[in-house]
Amino acid sequence: MNRKQIKEQAARYTKFVEWSGEDQCFIGRCPGLFGGGVHGNDEARVYQELCETVEEWIELLHKDGMALPEPLAGKEFSGKFVLRVEPALHRRLAAKALAAGESLNTYCVKALCKA
């Protein structure tokens, strides 16, 4: 796999950088490819290091003959998932949805969008 192909593969993986109050620095992660992450005080530098790390992982996996995990961008989603909650929470959500004049599904989607 040449450098261009590695970069093309790396671009398909979801990468994010966020501030960690606990660590008091920026943490960069690529959860679809590897656990852990890179960290530092400069957000742009952390993202740059994260991109380089993703490329290194892809190169290592390829050299070891291991298949790359499917990137999130390539996955199909049905738009449906099952969520288990305590019965008391289910009741409370149903009551709030009723009070809002919405279905439980619509109420929960709106609540998830705010998260």
Backbone bond lengths (Angstrom), bond angles and torsions (degrees), N, CA, C in turn:
res aa  C-N    CA-C-N  psi(-1)  N-CA   C-N-CA  omega(-1)  CA-C   N-CA-C  phi
1 M - - - 1.450 - - 1.540 107.09 -
2 N 1.318 116.02 125.69 1.471 119.34 -179.40 1.535 110.82 -86.16
3 R 1.319 116.27 172.22 1.470 122.32 -175.82 1.529 111.49 -58.48
4 K 1.325 117.86 -41.11 1.465 121.25 -179.89 1.533 110.56 -62.93
5 Q 1.317 116.86 -43.49 1.466 120.59 179.58 1.527 110.97 -65.47
6 I 1.322 116.79 -38.21 1.462 120.60 178.06 1.527 109.84 -62.90
7 K 1.331 116.86 -45.75 1.470 120.98 178.98 1.527 111.28 -62.45
8 E 1.330 116.84 -39.48 1.467 120.35 178.60 1.526 110.85 -64.21
9 Q 1.332 116.77 -41.70 1.466 120.46 177.69 1.529 110.16 -65.12
10 A 1.326 116.61 -44.54 1.467 121.42 -177.50 1.525 111.35 -60.86
11 A 1.313 117.02 -35.30 1.468 121.07 -178.51 1.525 112.29 -64.87
12 R 1.312 117.82 -18.74 1.464 121.54 -177.50 1.527 113.44 -82.46
13 Y 1.331 116.62 -13.73 1.458 119.92 -176.79 1.526 111.68 -92.51
14 T 1.319 115.14 138.64 1.456 121.33 178.27 1.521 109.10 -70.10
15 K 1.323 114.72 128.42 1.453 121.35 179.04 1.524 107.49 -128.51
16 F 1.324 116.93 140.70 1.454 118.18 175.37 1.519 110.74 -144.88
17 V 1.319 113.61 151.14 1.463 122.64 177.73 1.519 106.55 -124.77
18 E 1.326 116.18 131.30 1.454 120.02 178.40 1.523 109.96 -143.22
19 W 1.310 115.46 156.11 1.453 121.54 178.55 1.522 109.33 -76.87
20 S 1.316 116.57 134.57 1.458 122.24 175.35 1.520 108.47 -108.75
21 G 1.328 116.14 111.26 1.450 120.25 176.75 1.517 111.63 -64.84
22 E 1.321 114.96 -33.56 1.464 120.04 179.73 1.530 111.20 -65.94
23 D 1.334 116.46 -43.62 1.466 121.13 -177.67 1.522 112.92 -91.69
24 Q 1.336 116.58 -13.10 1.468 122.49 -178.32 1.533 111.99 57.96
25 C 1.328 114.98 42.83 1.465 120.63 175.89 1.525 108.33 -161.26
26 F 1.327 116.03 171.88 1.460 121.38 175.82 1.526 108.39 -83.19
27 I 1.337 115.50 140.58 1.457 122.08 178.24 1.527 107.33 -120.01
28 G 1.316 116.73 128.25 1.459 121.94 177.54 1.517 109.57 -109.42
29 R 1.342 116.13 132.51 1.468 120.74 -177.23 1.529 111.32 -135.65
30 C 1.316 113.04 154.87 1.466 121.78 172.25 1.526 106.01 -135.16
31 P 1.341 116.89 78.84 1.463 120.65 -170.62 1.521 115.30 -62.94
32 G 1.297 118.83 -23.15 1.456 120.30 179.52 1.509 113.50 -76.19
33 L 1.329 116.57 -13.41 1.463 120.08 -174.36 1.522 112.89 -116.59
34 F 1.325 117.80 -41.97 1.465 120.00 -178.89 1.526 110.38 -152.96
35 G 1.319 115.45 156.18 1.455 121.52 174.57 1.519 108.38 -83.16
36 G 1.308 116.10 169.63 1.458 118.62 -179.27 1.506 110.89 77.38
37 G 1.311 115.95 -165.51 1.453 118.63 -179.37 1.507 111.57 -178.47
38 V 1.303 115.17 -170.51 1.460 122.09 177.43 1.522 107.23 -114.37
39 H 1.313 116.71 156.17 1.456 119.24 -176.75 1.522 111.02 -145.03
40 G 1.314 115.11 159.74 1.455 121.36 178.16 1.509 110.89 172.81
41 N 1.327 116.56 179.18 1.461 122.01 -176.55 1.520 113.95 -92.17
42 D 1.329 117.63 -13.33 1.462 121.91 -178.56 1.532 108.60 -109.28
43 E 1.326 116.06 113.88 1.469 121.32 -174.86 1.526 112.13 -57.38
44 A 1.327 117.07 -46.06 1.468 120.51 -178.68 1.520 111.17 -64.91
45 R 1.319 117.72 -39.42 1.462 121.52 179.33 1.528 110.73 -67.19
46 V 1.334 116.75 -39.04 1.463 120.70 177.58 1.524 109.72 -62.32
47 Y 1.341 116.72 -42.30 1.466 119.31 178.95 1.533 110.62 -64.12
48 Q 1.306 117.07 -41.66 1.466 121.13 178.74 1.534 110.43 -61.41
49 E 1.320 116.89 -45.03 1.467 121.10 178.52 1.523 110.89 -65.07
50 L 1.326 116.39 -36.99 1.458 120.66 177.89 1.524 110.22 -62.12
51 C 1.319 116.99 -46.33 1.471 120.78 178.91 1.522 110.81 -60.24
52 E 1.313 117.11 -41.59 1.468 121.08 178.33 1.527 110.68 -64.72
53 T 1.321 116.78 -40.43 1.464 121.26 179.39 1.527 111.01 -64.91
54 V 1.320 116.59 -41.38 1.470 120.70 177.63 1.533 109.82 -59.80
55 E 1.313 116.39 -45.07 1.468 120.26 178.47 1.529 111.05 -61.41
56 E 1.326 117.03 -41.41 1.465 120.82 178.70 1.520 111.19 -63.02
57 W 1.333 117.10 -42.16 1.465 120.76 178.41 1.528 111.05 -61.59
58 I 1.317 115.94 -44.57 1.463 119.95 179.99 1.513 110.25 -61.64
59 E 1.313 116.24 -44.24 1.466 120.71 179.29 1.536 110.76 -62.31
60 L 1.323 117.50 -43.94 1.470 121.05 179.58 1.525 111.79 -64.13
61 L 1.323 116.49 -45.98 1.466 119.50 179.10 1.524 110.89 -60.87
62 H 1.323 116.49 -41.05 1.465 120.83 179.39 1.533 110.59 -64.32
63 K 1.330 116.56 -45.63 1.468 120.91 179.64 1.520 111.92 -62.07
64 D 1.344 116.22 -34.61 1.465 120.87 179.60 1.521 112.82 -82.77
65 G 1.339 116.73 0.19 1.459 121.02 179.08 1.515 113.84 72.84
66 M 1.311 116.60 20.63 1.461 120.36 -179.54 1.523 109.96 -94.93
67 A 1.319 114.74 144.01 1.467 119.71 178.78 1.524 110.14 -72.08
68 L 1.316 115.88 142.83 1.458 120.83 175.98 1.525 109.18 -76.82
69 P 1.330 117.85 140.70 1.465 118.79 174.46 1.525 109.81 -65.28
70 E 1.311 115.66 150.94 1.465 119.48 -179.46 1.526 109.75 -67.75
71 P 1.338 117.27 127.47 1.475 119.63 177.87 1.523 110.62 -65.60
72 L 1.309 116.31 149.71 1.461 121.89 178.44 1.526 110.98 -56.82
73 A 1.333 116.33 -36.54 1.467 120.95 -178.72 1.526 111.87 -62.10
74 G 1.323 118.26 -25.68 1.455 121.51 -178.01 1.514 114.45 -91.32
75 K 1.324 116.76 -6.09 1.460 120.09 -176.67 1.520 110.97 -84.64
76 E 1.306 114.98 146.32 1.467 122.01 175.36 1.530 107.69 -93.74
77 F 1.317 116.79 137.13 1.458 121.46 177.73 1.513 108.99 -120.34
78 S 1.340 115.90 136.86 1.463 121.27 -178.10 1.529 111.72 -80.15
79 G 1.331 116.90 -21.18 1.456 119.86 -175.10 1.517 111.68 86.62
80 K 1.332 115.70 11.41 1.454 120.25 -177.78 1.522 108.45 -136.15
81 F 1.344 115.87 134.33 1.457 120.20 172.31 1.515 108.62 -149.15
82 V 1.318 116.44 157.73 1.458 121.82 -178.46 1.522 107.84 -100.15
83 L 1.308 115.48 134.15 1.451 121.64 179.66 1.524 108.14 -124.99
84 R 1.318 116.79 123.33 1.462 120.46 178.63 1.524 109.14 -95.68
85 V 1.330 115.26 130.48 1.461 121.52 178.33 1.526 108.64 -133.84
86 E 1.309 115.93 163.34 1.466 120.94 176.06 1.534 108.52 -63.34
87 P 1.327 117.50 145.83 1.467 120.34 178.88 1.528 113.67 -55.07
88 A 1.314 117.71 -36.91 1.468 120.16 179.80 1.527 111.07 -64.11
89 L 1.330 117.62 -39.76 1.464 121.05 177.52 1.522 109.96 -67.68
90 H 1.329 117.34 -40.81 1.467 121.76 177.50 1.531 109.33 -57.40
91 R 1.313 116.63 -46.62 1.474 121.71 179.99 1.526 110.37 -61.73
92 R 1.350 116.79 -45.76 1.460 120.94 -178.68 1.525 111.22 -63.23
93 L 1.330 117.00 -42.44 1.463 120.14 178.35 1.521 111.58 -65.01
94 A 1.329 116.18 -40.87 1.468 120.20 178.61 1.525 110.34 -62.45
95 A 1.329 116.85 -40.04 1.467 120.47 179.28 1.526 111.03 -66.68
96 K 1.328 117.21 -41.41 1.464 120.66 178.82 1.529 110.86 -66.08
97 A 1.323 116.78 -38.36 1.468 120.40 177.98 1.527 110.04 -64.27
98 L 1.319 116.06 -43.85 1.462 120.95 178.81 1.527 110.29 -60.89
99 A 1.333 116.69 -44.65 1.464 121.12 179.81 1.524 111.72 -63.86
100 A 1.333 116.65 -30.75 1.464 121.35 179.60 1.527 111.40 -85.30
101 G 1.334 117.00 -4.86 1.463 120.94 -179.22 1.521 112.51 71.73
102 E 1.320 115.92 30.31 1.473 121.20 -177.40 1.523 110.25 -125.30
103 S 1.319 115.16 160.57 1.459 118.90 172.28 1.524 108.13 -71.06
104 L 1.311 116.18 159.43 1.455 119.98 177.56 1.532 110.27 -59.62
105 N 1.322 116.83 -40.66 1.460 121.15 179.48 1.530 110.95 -60.58
106 T 1.327 117.68 -49.68 1.466 121.32 -179.42 1.516 110.88 -61.61
107 Y 1.324 117.02 -43.13 1.455 121.42 179.65 1.533 110.41 -60.49
108 C 1.320 117.01 -45.73 1.469 121.04 -178.79 1.522 111.92 -68.22
109 V 1.326 117.75 -38.05 1.469 120.15 177.27 1.515 109.74 -61.38
110 K 1.321 116.98 -45.38 1.472 119.63 178.67 1.518 111.57 -61.72
111 A 1.341 116.72 -40.32 1.468 120.80 179.12 1.535 110.25 -65.42
112 L 1.320 117.51 -40.95 1.471 120.51 178.94 1.530 111.82 -66.71
113 C 1.320 116.56 -34.81 1.465 120.00 179.01 1.516 111.76 -66.38
114 K 1.305 117.44 -26.62 1.472 121.69 178.55 1.529 111.17 -78.76
115 A 1.318 117.07 -21.39 1.477 120.65 -176.19 1.500 112.22 -71.91
